[in-house]
């Protein structure tokens, strides 16, 4: 194509441009409707260019023919060189340059568009590769889940691998031999089962195939050995760590671990001795081997009872099902050693877990608590299934009763423990219609002391009236050696003794010292106010500042305005510092109660050490202030020894020590420098008794309460004369005239009382120095 422009002199010059260039120039010629400059500016300011400049990918092949661009570029250079010769006007030169610039811009834009399309394709291929990676990971994850969740996944995988090797090997043999497919499959199986069978193969092909199959068989055999070894190891590890399920029923389940466990196991073993032994399952958050070693160190004679330990948490339903919680006849929840609030909170969560068992519970729940204030909440959650034993409350009430009546703790130990006599409730149809005064002498080997009245919803009435007639569904509460050791017999002939009207001595005011501070001391003050005579004094000696004591007592629920019989006397000091103890009138107290101090209650050893130090210091101070008596005290210690001096001081006042560790208790009982020691062993006995029979808890609560009936020690002069010969039944009938039930006696020269004595119809000579143990209404 030829284009001609007029020159300045009227003549024109002709230029020969490539066809592609002329086509591009014609295409890009400006018009009035679309001016050239705005199009150029619009394209140059496009946001595509920066992305093209920094794009890291290789460029795709150009869309336009590069030869046309080369020709166009040469023509442009030719035009510039001949511009002066042809005398082109400035307008034509500018117009041509603008057109060429626009052509390059359009080409670059098209090139960038191709790059963007290529980028989209590359991203799509990258996403597909990423999807492939995710699919591989997902497949590996599925395989891992299958092997982890399904218990028989590994044997199934081994079976599939074996079948795969057999089938592939059989097909390979079928291809290199003339045998049938069935024979080849059987031959492949023999190579897998016994790698030595391939020695009989002939020919290169069969030998290569047989060696391959044998090699696969060896790998499968190694996998099988690994699976068997892992299964055996896992089973032994499960047994060692206590993860296996307990397949038992009518067993006693103990949840938790504390220092009371040894005494509790001993009492349960004694209770099950008449049955030839029982099953006790202990589950705690400890290692099974450690629990078994600690139980073995206790050196108890379990008398045929088997103790099974399992490791687990009572807060997890799966662990509770592992110990057959729904089939247990009794569940005992032990309080943890340490902080009382945390221990009770955990006991509450345990009760919630037990009530959430879908299968339901066959037996009842016995919960040991540390704080009396939490008892209502636990009973609210557990309902009728739950019986609570508040350890601090039991020990506190026993200490108060023993302070008022020395020697009562030994009687409680005999009644609560299964080694001697304890409470039992049973129905006797042959006694229906009989009055209670006749029922009292109907059991030669037991002592009736109450009636479970069916018409009152099963309420147990201690010490009922003699005129009460036993109804058809009523049950009789007795004290006996064992549940199968007693039965009613024919009424014996008992001579009714004449009534001796001897007035009881009036209660005298007492002076009692409390050493130490515990969280339920406000409850102890209320109980003391109910038991003591008006005008009594209660001295409180501890290291709690006096200005804080009143606030703590009020926060605990004590109302000072309701204290009628006692007057509080506060003294601040440390009970293990002799100088501070000497400031007290220790020789003037009727009873001294040494409490396990709250500051060291988290450690039984530290609490016992503090109590022991306080006891020794008090006895030593008393012995120095009292005149020496030239007589040898009971026991094997001489009067000149320091223990002998302390034993003499114990005649002047009663000291009741709260000891948490039974080993410390045995030490103090041997030295006899304390009248009696109350320890957690009594709490274990109460737990065991309530675990054996849920109804007994109502009896214990009444005997421990401020109102109702209680155990008391009476002097013999209330029932007989010096040297009078009476049978036990005759003494029992005399006591009934005072509305009391005699359950035992202690001779003048004996250290321990006899509960439920044998030969109740035989006469014996009594002394006024003897004492009788009775159940009577609180004075």
C-alpha positions, 0 to 999 in steps of 0.5 A: 500500500502506498501513502503520499503526503504533500510537501512544503513546496507542493510536491509529495514524497512516497513511502513504502511500508510493510502491509502489516504496518500500514494495516496497523496504522489504518486500524489505529487512525484517529477519528473525530469520535475517538481521539487518539490521545485519550485512548493512549492515556487510558491504556497506559494508565491501566492497572494491568501493566504493574502486574505484568512487570512483576509477574514471575512466570515465564512469558507465553508465545506472542499473539502477533507475528514478530516479523511484522513487528520487525518490519514495522520497526524498520519502517519507523526508523526509515521515516525518522531518518528521511524526515528532513529530506522529505520535509514532512510536516510536524503533524505527520511525524507526531501522528505517526509516532503516536500511532506506533506507540499505541500499537505497542501498547495494544500489543503489550496489553494483549500479551498481558492478557495471555499471561493472566490466562496462563496464571489462572491455568497454573493456579488451577493446576496448583489447586488440583495438586493441593487437592491430590495432597489433601486426598492422600492425607485424608486417606492416611487419616482414615486408615489411622482412625480405622486402626485406632478405633476398631479393636480388630482392625489390625488382625483384619489388615493381616488377614487381607494382606495374607489373602492378597499375597496368596491370590497374587501368588496363585495367579503368578504361578498359574501364569508360569505353570501348567497347573489349575488355578485351584492348585496354584492357589493351594501351592501359594498358600503352602509357600506363605505358610512354610517358606521352605516349600519353595525348594521343590520348585523347578524352572526359573519362572516358578522359582522366582514366583515361589521365592517372592511368595515365600518372602511375602509369607515371612513378612506376614509371619513377622507381622503376626508375631508383632500383633500377638506380642503387642496384644499380650503386652497390652493385656498384661499392661491393662491388668497391671494398671488396673484397667480391666473390668470387675465382674462381681456383684454384691460387693462393697465398693470403696471410692477414694484413698485415705489413711482410714482405708486400712481400718475400714478394710479390717472392719469389713473383713471382720464383718464378712468372716461369718460368710466365709469372706467377701469381695471389696473393690477399691478404686482410686486415682493411684497406680494399681501396683502402689495400692496393692503394695500399700495394702500388703504393708498393712499386715491385716488378716482379711479372713477370706475377704478379697481386696481388688484394686482398680485405678480410675476416677469416680467422676468418670462414668466409664470408670464407675462401670468398670468396677460394676458400680450398679451391682455393688451392695454398698458404696463408700466414698472416702474423704480425701486427706487435706483441705476439708472444703475441697474434699467435700466438694469432690465428694459431692461431685462423686455423688452426682456421678453415682446418681447419673449411672443409667443402670441404677444402683443396687446398694446405698451410698455412704459418704464421709464428709469433713464439714457438717455444713455440707451434709444437707447439700449432699443429702439433697443431691443423693436423696434416700440412697445417701447416708453421711458420716461427718468425721469431724462431727463424730470425733467431736461428739465422742470427745465431749461424751468421753470428757463427761464420762471417762471410759465411754470411748472404749465402749464405743469402740467395742460397739462400732467395731465388728470384733465384739458386739454391734447393732443388728436389725432383724424381723422375728415373726414368732415374737409378734404380739409380745410386749417389749418388756418380755422381748428384752429377756427373749434373746440369750445371746443378744440385748434388744434395745429398740424397735423399727416401727413399720407403721411409722415408715420404718422409724427406729425407736430406741429404748421404747416403753415396756408396754409397746406391743410388737406388730407384724412388720416390726423389726427388733434392734439388738446388740449381738456378736454377729447377725447369725449368733442370736435367736429368740428362745423361751422366756426364762424365769427371772425373779423380779427384784425390788425397786431401789429408789435412789436419787440420781446425783445432781449435775455439777458445774464443770470446768473444761479446757479446749486446746486447739482450733478446728473448723467445727468448734462452734458445733462443739460449743453448742453440744457442750452447752446442751450436756453440761450443767449450768454454771460450767466454764469452757476455756478456749486456748489456741493461737487464733487472736481473741478479736477474731474468734468471735467473728469466726464463731458467728460466721460458723453459726454460733449464737452467743445469746442461746448459750445457757449453761456455759461461760466462754473464757478465751486465752490466746497462746501456743499449745506447744510452748510450755511457758504459755501453757503454765499460765493456765490453771491446768490443775483445776480443769475437770476435763481437757480436750486436745484437738487436732489443730486446723492449721496442720489438719492437712498432715496427720503426722504434723497434727499428731505430733502437735497433739502429742507434744501438748499432751506431754507438756500438760501432764508434766505441768500437772505432775509438778503442781500436784503432790506425789502419791506413794503408790504405783499406778496401773501398768508396768511403770514405776512411781519414780519414772516421768511416765509414772508421775504423769499417770498420777496426774491423770487421776486428777483430770481427764484428758481426751486427745484427738489423734489422726494416725492409729499408730500414734494412738497405740503409742499413747494407749501403751503409756497410759498418760492419756485417759483415752485417744480418739482417732480416725479408726472410730470413723472407719468403724462407723463407715463400715457399720453403715456400709453393712446396714444403712439403717444403723446410721439413724441409731448412731445419729440419735446416740450422738445427738444432743437430744434423745437417748445416749450411752451412759455409764452408771454406778452400781449403787443405783441398782443394787446393794453391796455384795448383793447377788443378782443375775444380769437379767434381774439387773436389767429389769431393775434398770427398766424401772428407770426407763434404761436398758443395761447393755453391759458392765465393767467390774471394779478390777477390770479395765474394759467393759463387757458388752452383751455378757453371756450367761445372763441368767446366772447369779453373781455377787456385785460390788458398788464399785462396779459400773453398768453401761446403759442406754438412757435418755439424756439428762 
